[in-house]
Amino acid sequence: MTCHLSLPAERRRSLPGLALLASLLATLALPSQAAPVKKPDPLPSPVHLKACVFDPMGSGGKVIDVARELATMAQEFKLFVEIKPYSDERVAAEDFKAGRCELVALSTLRAKQFNFAVGSLDAPGNLRNYEEMKSLLTQLSHPVVASLAISGRYQVAAVVPIGAIFVVVNDRQINSLSKAAGKRVVVLEWDPIQAKMISGLGAQPVPADFTSYAGKFNNGQADIIAAPALGFKPMELYKGMGNKGGVIRFPLLQATGSVVLRRDLVVPRIPDLDRRLQQIRAFGLQYLDRLVVQLKEAEKDVPASRWIDLPPAERDRYYQMLREARIRLMKDGVYHPTMMSLMKRTRCQHVPGDAECGTYDE
């Protein structure tokens, strides 16, 4: 599926808004090299909607600028969207639930409260690379699978990749799971799963929200942080790395952002909503290759000397740890089994000889 105020500097280093900016811009605004897909049909009569859009920089942020550009493009199809900027993702989600807007743009991690299946996409070790992400998004655009996007009055209208999540450390010696024991790791305070996983490694969780996430690492309150390459420069993670730190070249997961709509408020105005969303998804898929190029380019923001390559045995340990965590959390009801199965199927399409492909626990 593809589809307020001036803030202090620390808020400008938040993760999801910056990532969504690049994703939306690449996915929906850049021209495609592939054969163009037919544009979605215009609506028979004008429809007006409000969209709650999270941007850590508030109304003057680039995410909001892109959202406004997309809203202008939507007018061609007789869809008029009023953009409501939010610098607090939690407030954007609450206003969406209260019906103050029909659409919301936020991290898939936060969107999980609206759709358990699609919200489970950002599970640890979900996909290994961008090619697997492209395959999964293609599967999710299939009409049968797309039914997973509907959950009661909520519907995921779009999912956009925001890149691989890497571990950043303030000491290159922290290059194995065993060496993470006793270290301080930044986790999102509203996602208890992260703290549980970190504690399971013998490390110390350091809770933060998106506004203080990078700061906890940069000011020395934490030794380890996870972030996409897109955020390396904007979040100024080189400050927290100092002279001894680095970035472990191993993706913990392929992260995404989501656009969710209030189906109960939109269907009365667009009765053939599902058909139109299928058109939009098919139209958006043609931009995936360009998006992947941008995500890979962002990884060049990390100086070559800062990358830490793991030996094969250690990489295997990481994969096994993430797999065990995924299965355990799925059995505990944290992740949707159908989404876990879809992602495993995708991984095995790309690496059919992997050991997990002969198992039946996901």
SENU-604344 format. One line per field, with one value per residue (C-alpha): chain; residue number from 1; residue in one letter; x, y, z. Coordinates in Angstrom, 3 decimals, always signed. Layout:
BEGIN
cadena: c(A,...)
num: c(NUM,...)
residuo: c(a,...)
x: c(X,...)
y: c(Y,...)
z: c(Z,...)
//
This chain:
BEGIN
cadena: c(A,A,A,A,A,A,A,A,A,A,A,A,A,A,A,A,A,A,A,A,A,A,A,A,A,A,A,A,A,A,A,A,A,A,A,A,A,A,A,A,A,A,A,A,A,A,A,A,A,A,A,A,A,A,A,A,A,A,A,A,A,A,A,A,A,A,A,A,A,A,A,A,A,A,A,A,A,A,A,A,A,A,A,A,A,A,A,A,A,A,A,A,A,A,A,A,A,A,A,A,A,A,A,A,A,A,A,A,A,A,A,A,A,A,A,A,A,A,A,A,A,A,A,A,A,A,A,A,A,A,A,A,A,A,A,A,A,A,A,A,A,A,A,A,A,A,A,A,A,A,A,A,A,A,A,A,A,A,A,A,A,A,A,A,A,A,A,A,A,A,A,A,A,A,A,A,A,A,A,A,A,A,A,A,A,A,A,A,A,A,A,A,A,A,A,A,A,A,A,A,A,A,A,A,A,A,A,A,A,A,A,A,A,A,A,A,A,A,A,A,A,A,A,A,A,A,A,A,A,A,A,A,A,A,A,A,A,A,A,A,A,A,A,A,A,A,A,A,A,A,A,A,A,A,A,A,A,A,A,A,A,A,A,A,A,A,A,A,A,A,A,A,A,A,A,A,A,A,A,A,A,A,A,A,A,A,A,A,A,A,A,A,A,A,A,A,A,A,A,A,A,A,A,A,A,A,A,A,A,A,A,A,A,A,A,A,A,A,A,A,A,A,A,A,A,A,A,A,A,A,A,A,A,A,A,A,A,A,A,A,A,A,A,A,A,A,A,A,A,A,A,A,A,A,A,A,A,A,A,A,A,A)
num: c(1,2,3,4,5,6,7,8,9,10,11,12,13,14,15,16,17,18,19,20,21,22,23,24,25,26,27,28,29,30,31,32,33,34,35,36,37,38,39,40,41,42,43,44,45,46,47,48,49,50,51,52,53,54,55,56,57,58,59,60,61,62,63,64,65,66,67,68,69,70,71,72,73,74,75,76,77,78,79,80,81,82,83,84,85,86,87,88,89,90,91,92,93,94,95,96,97,98,99,100,101,102,103,104,105,106,107,108,109,110,111,112,113,114,115,116,117,118,119,120,121,122,123,124,125,126,127,128,129,130,131,132,133,134,135,136,137,138,139,140,141,142,143,144,145,146,147,148,149,150,151,152,153,154,155,156,157,158,159,160,161,162,163,164,165,166,167,168,169,170,171,172,173,174,175,176,177,178,179,180,181,182,183,184,185,186,187,188,189,190,191,192,193,194,195,196,197,198,199,200,201,202,203,204,205,206,207,208,209,210,211,212,213,214,215,216,217,218,219,220,221,222,223,224,225,226,227,228,229,230,231,232,233,234,235,236,237,238,239,240,241,242,243,244,245,246,247,248,249,250,251,252,253,254,255,256,257,258,259,260,261,262,263,264,265,266,267,268,269,270,271,272,273,274,275,276,277,278,279,280,281,282,283,284,285,286,287,288,289,290,291,292,293,294,295,296,297,298,299,300,301,302,303,304,305,306,307,308,309,310,311,312,313,314,315,316,317,318,319,320,321,322,323,324,325,326,327,328,329,330,331,332,333,334,335,336,337,338,339,340,341,342,343,344,345,346,347,348,349,350,351,352,353,354,355,356,357,358,359,360,361,362)
residuo: c(m,t,c,h,l,s,l,p,a,e,r,r,r,s,l,p,g,l,a,l,l,a,s,l,l,a,t,l,a,l,p,s,q,a,a,p,v,k,k,p,d,p,l,p,s,p,v,h,l,k,a,c,v,f,d,p,m,g,s,g,g,k,v,i,d,v,a,r,e,l,a,t,m,a,q,e,f,k,l,f,v,e,i,k,p,y,s,d,e,r,v,a,a,e,d,f,k,a,g,r,c,e,l,v,a,l,s,t,l,r,a,k,q,f,n,f,a,v,g,s,l,d,a,p,g,n,l,r,n,y,e,e,m,k,s,l,l,t,q,l,s,h,p,v,v,a,s,l,a,i,s,g,r,y,q,v,a,a,v,v,p,i,g,a,i,f,v,v,v,n,d,r,q,i,n,s,l,s,k,a,a,g,k,r,v,v,v,l,e,w,d,p,i,q,a,k,m,i,s,g,l,g,a,q,p,v,p,a,d,f,t,s,y,a,g,k,f,n,n,g,q,a,d,i,i,a,a,p,a,l,g,f,k,p,m,e,l,y,k,g,m,g,n,k,g,g,v,i,r,f,p,l,l,q,a,t,g,s,v,v,l,r,r,d,l,v,v,p,r,i,p,d,l,d,r,r,l,q,q,i,r,a,f,g,l,q,y,l,d,r,l,v,v,q,l,k,e,a,e,k,d,v,p,a,s,r,w,i,d,l,p,p,a,e,r,d,r,y,y,q,m,l,r,e,a,r,i,r,l,m,k,d,g,v,y,h,p,t,m,m,s,l,m,k,r,t,r,c,q,h,v,p,g,d,a,e,c,g,t,y,d,e)
x: c(+0.000,+1.308,-0.589,+2.316,+4.401,+8.091,+9.888,+13.224,+16.076,+15.748,+12.210,+13.482,+15.462,+12.464,+12.316,+8.990,+8.214,+11.552,+11.270,+7.733,+8.868,+11.349,+8.983,+5.970,+8.069,+9.732,+6.635,+4.115,+5.948,+8.886,+8.482,+8.790,+11.014,+8.542,+5.578,+3.033,-0.079,-3.417,-4.219,-7.099,-10.512,-11.719,-14.600,-18.051,-18.442,-16.113,-15.281,-13.752,-11.680,-9.371,-5.995,-4.080,-0.414,+2.420,+5.553,+8.031,+8.729,+5.070,+3.241,+6.480,+7.970,+8.811,+6.447,+3.595,+4.895,+4.794,+1.336,+0.067,+1.587,-0.139,-3.396,-3.046,-2.484,-5.586,-7.764,-7.305,-9.441,-12.013,-10.644,-10.029,-7.947,-7.368,-3.990,-3.925,-0.291,+0.709,+4.074,+2.917,+2.124,+0.044,-2.235,-2.643,-3.761,-6.193,-7.776,-8.158,-9.924,-12.209,-13.252,-11.573,-10.025,-10.868,-7.227,-4.042,-0.391,+1.901,+4.362,+3.088,+4.222,+1.680,-0.895,-1.008,-3.760,-6.004,-5.163,-3.606,-2.715,-1.008,+0.327,+2.216,+4.299,+7.086,+7.925,+11.614,+13.455,+10.366,+12.263,+15.955,+16.200,+14.379,+13.725,+11.757,+9.857,+8.919,+7.641,+5.559,+3.985,+3.083,+1.362,-0.461,-1.866,-3.676,-7.462,-7.790,-4.853,-5.887,-8.909,-6.457,-6.299,-9.884,-10.458,-13.853,-14.184,-10.472,-8.709,-5.036,-5.016,-1.257,+1.988,+5.316,+8.813,+11.047,+14.159,+16.180,+16.630,+20.272,+21.878,+24.073,+26.580,+28.911,+31.668,+32.631,+33.453,+29.687,+29.551,+27.790,+24.699,+26.771,+28.504,+25.139,+24.598,+24.638,+24.499,+21.828,+19.488,+16.943,+13.405,+10.039,+8.287,+4.831,+5.879,+6.513,+7.633,+10.881,+11.750,+10.945,+13.255,+16.088,+15.768,+15.864,+19.350,+20.509,+20.637,+19.017,+16.068,+16.155,+12.558,+11.972,+9.293,+9.909,+10.819,+13.588,+14.588,+17.818,+18.710,+18.985,+21.763,+23.419,+23.766,+25.253,+22.213,+22.322,+24.987,+22.835,+20.028,+18.204,+17.415,+17.066,+19.831,+17.417,+17.721,+21.502,+22.163,+18.862,+19.035,+22.742,+23.599,+27.281,+27.248,+26.262,+28.721,+31.661,+35.062,+34.645,+31.133,+29.725,+26.709,+26.220,+25.487,+22.605,+18.920,+16.882,+13.785,+12.480,+10.397,+7.282,+4.826,+1.056,-1.880,-5.074,-8.616,-11.893,-13.902,-17.162,-16.663,-15.271,-17.441,-20.649,-18.872,-16.968,-19.141,-16.702,-13.762,-12.220,-12.125,-10.495,-7.918,-6.988,-6.359,-4.224,-2.181,-1.525,-0.569,+1.784,+3.611,+5.338,+7.320,+8.813,+12.070,+12.701,+11.922,+14.410,+17.101,+16.511,+16.605,+19.897,+21.294,+20.474,+22.781,+25.655,+25.117,+26.903,+30.671,+32.228,+34.614,+31.672,+30.080,+30.640,+30.384,+29.416,+31.040,+28.644,+28.239,+27.161,+24.712,+23.176,+22.796,+20.991,+18.643,+17.857,+17.282,+14.873,+13.051,+12.602,+11.368,+8.884,+7.455,+7.221,+5.468,+3.097,+2.113,+1.606,-0.857,+1.408,+1.643,-0.947,-0.197,-1.394,+1.027,+3.834,+3.047,+2.990,+6.367,+7.895,+6.555,+8.155,+11.522,+11.419,+10.567,+13.887,+15.972,+14.179,+17.090,+16.954,+16.434,+13.184,+11.577,+11.277,+9.408,+5.735,+5.851,+5.158)
y: c(+0.000,+3.380,+5.991,+24.091,+26.311,+26.969,+24.226,+24.043,+22.347,+19.067,+18.525,+18.853,+15.661,+13.419,+10.253,+9.606,+13.026,+13.318,+9.811,+10.281,+13.409,+11.511,+8.591,+10.618,+12.820,+9.883,+7.720,+10.271,+13.203,+11.874,+10.709,+6.991,+5.279,+2.412,+2.436,+4.779,+3.315,+4.927,+7.734,+7.211,+8.291,+11.734,+11.802,+12.497,+15.515,+17.435,+15.835,+17.776,+16.034,+17.025,+15.324,+15.312,+15.210,+14.724,+16.785,+17.365,+20.819,+21.809,+23.848,+25.120,+21.661,+20.018,+17.111,+19.601,+21.309,+17.976,+17.179,+20.507,+19.813,+16.425,+18.075,+20.465,+17.509,+15.787,+18.680,+17.394,+14.439,+16.681,+15.752,+18.761,+18.011,+20.484,+19.805,+20.105,+20.135,+18.442,+18.507,+15.816,+12.446,+11.334,+14.364,+13.797,+10.231,+11.313,+14.012,+11.459,+9.057,+11.882,+12.560,+15.958,+14.730,+11.921,+11.044,+10.829,+10.414,+8.902,+6.084,+2.540,+1.790,+4.331,+3.275,-0.216,+0.980,+1.491,-1.676,-4.657,-6.518,-3.762,-2.213,-5.455,-4.818,-3.086,-6.177,-6.843,-8.462,-8.127,-7.925,-7.988,-5.487,-3.127,-5.773,-7.791,-4.642,-4.009,-7.588,-7.278,-3.951,-5.510,-8.369,-5.945,-4.140,-7.304,-6.882,-10.002,-9.139,-5.467,-6.469,-6.667,-2.882,-2.588,-2.821,-1.614,+2.059,+2.416,+1.659,+1.895,+3.816,+3.816,+2.345,+3.929,+2.555,+4.871,+2.729,+0.178,+0.792,+0.545,+0.397,+3.415,+3.081,+5.472,+2.852,+0.575,-2.137,-2.632,-4.891,-7.984,-8.942,-9.934,-6.561,-4.774,-6.159,-3.392,-0.648,+2.085,+1.902,+4.541,+3.123,+4.742,+5.162,+4.440,+1.110,-1.357,-4.071,-2.230,-1.970,-5.663,-6.725,-4.511,-5.790,-9.327,-8.600,-7.498,-3.859,-0.836,+0.855,+4.661,+5.815,+8.744,+10.131,+11.225,+14.770,+13.627,+10.423,+11.632,+13.925,+11.049,+9.593,+12.829,+14.186,+10.971,+9.601,+6.468,+4.341,+2.887,+4.157,+2.737,+5.008,+5.005,+6.386,+9.165,+10.489,+10.341,+13.956,+15.600,+13.909,+14.822,+11.337,+11.957,+14.035,+11.035,+8.780,+11.009,+9.810,+6.169,+5.345,+3.811,+2.346,-1.419,-2.448,-4.752,-3.790,-4.448,-3.987,-2.198,+0.657,+2.197,+5.054,+4.841,+6.942,+5.836,+6.980,+6.933,+4.613,+5.493,+9.158,+8.705,+5.958,+8.054,+10.656,+8.193,+5.049,+3.269,+3.976,+0.489,+0.547,+3.967,+2.912,-0.026,+2.431,+4.621,+1.647,+0.416,+3.950,+4.345,+1.035,+2.350,+4.767,+2.133,+1.773,+5.503,+5.441,+2.609,+4.602,+7.525,+5.322,+3.785,+7.235,+8.288,+5.553,+7.457,+10.134,+7.737,+8.124,+4.890,+4.819,+4.770,+1.542,-1.545,-4.851,-7.896,-11.295,-13.857,-15.777,-12.626,-11.706,-15.170,-14.634,-11.348,-12.947,-15.780,-13.405,-11.263,-14.337,-15.753,-12.363,-12.112,-15.583,-15.079,-11.725,-13.153,-15.942,-13.321,-11.495,-8.532,-9.169,-10.404,-13.976,-13.330,-10.434,-12.502,-15.279,-12.857,-11.446,-14.886,-15.916,-12.818,-13.555,-17.132,-16.031,-14.188,-16.699,-20.064,-21.972,-20.147,-22.388,-20.675,-21.661,-25.247,-24.288,-23.592,-21.320,-18.020)
z: c(+0.000,-0.943,-1.030,+16.049,+16.472,+16.101,+18.003,+19.831,+17.997,+19.884,+18.604,+15.069,+15.461,+15.936,+13.859,+12.109,+10.671,+8.936,+7.600,+6.345,+4.509,+2.372,+1.899,+0.812,-1.427,-3.136,-3.330,-4.532,-6.060,-8.059,-11.652,-12.338,-14.856,-15.215,-17.571,-15.960,-14.370,-15.105,-12.681,-10.225,-11.464,-10.334,-7.869,-9.344,-7.049,-4.679,-1.305,+1.595,+4.284,+7.137,+7.677,+10.976,+9.963,+12.425,+11.843,+14.693,+13.291,+13.412,+10.811,+9.256,+8.800,+5.498,+6.114,+6.280,+3.131,+1.274,+2.683,+1.367,-2.050,-2.143,-1.089,-4.011,-6.363,-4.955,-6.087,-9.642,-8.539,-6.777,-3.372,-1.116,+1.980,+4.802,+6.445,+10.256,+11.513,+14.786,+16.533,+18.986,+17.394,+20.382,+20.109,+16.355,+17.049,+19.781,+17.605,+14.824,+17.186,+18.306,+14.697,+14.426,+11.181,+8.785,+7.996,+10.052,+9.006,+11.650,+12.337,+11.787,+15.334,+16.605,+13.972,+15.492,+17.848,+14.814,+12.896,+14.642,+11.438,+9.444,+12.652,+13.279,+10.168,+12.133,+14.187,+15.024,+12.131,+9.933,+6.619,+5.802,+2.954,+0.630,-2.017,+0.527,+1.529,-2.106,-2.419,+0.734,-0.300,-3.649,-1.814,+0.472,-2.556,-3.695,-3.187,-0.999,+1.249,+1.322,+3.417,+6.345,+6.171,+7.483,+11.221,+12.362,+11.613,+10.782,+7.504,+6.579,+3.317,+2.741,+4.044,+3.082,+3.828,+5.847,+5.776,+7.679,+11.402,+12.508,+15.939,+16.745,+19.600,+21.415,+21.516,+18.620,+21.146,+21.622,+18.565,+19.898,+21.886,+24.887,+24.954,+25.119,+28.614,+31.204,+28.553,+28.426,+25.420,+24.335,+23.999,+23.274,+26.597,+25.170,+23.626,+26.501,+24.068,+23.380,+27.065,+27.558,+24.716,+25.937,+29.478,+28.105,+26.748,+30.185,+29.072,+30.742,+28.926,+28.861,+28.162,+25.805,+23.538,+19.955,+21.039,+23.407,+21.596,+19.961,+22.849,+25.322,+23.161,+22.114,+25.646,+27.036,+28.900,+26.736,+25.054,+22.273,+20.046,+17.011,+14.043,+10.251,+8.071,+7.110,+10.649,+11.025,+10.050,+11.125,+14.540,+14.796,+16.057,+15.356,+18.557,+20.656,+18.806,+19.634,+18.449,+19.461,+18.233,+15.096,+13.276,+13.146,+9.556,+10.446,+10.025,+13.159,+11.006,+7.939,+9.349,+7.824,+8.246,+7.734,+6.618,+8.373,+7.637,+9.526,+7.299,+9.052,+8.133,+4.620,+3.069,+3.281,+1.123,-1.113,-1.382,-3.722,-1.411,-1.656,-5.449,-5.408,-2.822,-5.062,-7.888,-5.633,-4.390,-7.919,-8.946,-5.985,-6.440,-9.560,-7.373,-5.065,-7.005,-6.777,-3.074,-2.472,-4.290,-1.925,+1.150,+0.046,-0.703,+2.874,+4.158,+2.564,+5.212,+7.567,+6.934,+5.653,+8.606,+11.026,+9.820,+11.969,+10.090,+12.121,+11.573,+10.022,+13.285,+15.108,+12.328,+12.646,+16.393,+15.767,+13.232,+15.634,+18.540,+16.500,+15.211,+18.712,+19.958,+17.077,+17.677,+21.428,+21.038,+18.413,+20.806,+23.519,+21.250,+20.521,+16.757,+14.262,+13.084,+9.526,+9.082,+10.602,+8.112,+5.169,+6.123,+6.598,+3.191,+1.704,+3.314,+2.081,-1.461,-1.480,+0.523,+0.161,+1.669,+4.994,+8.026,+8.998,+5.684,+6.865,+10.040,+10.710,+13.755,+11.949)
//
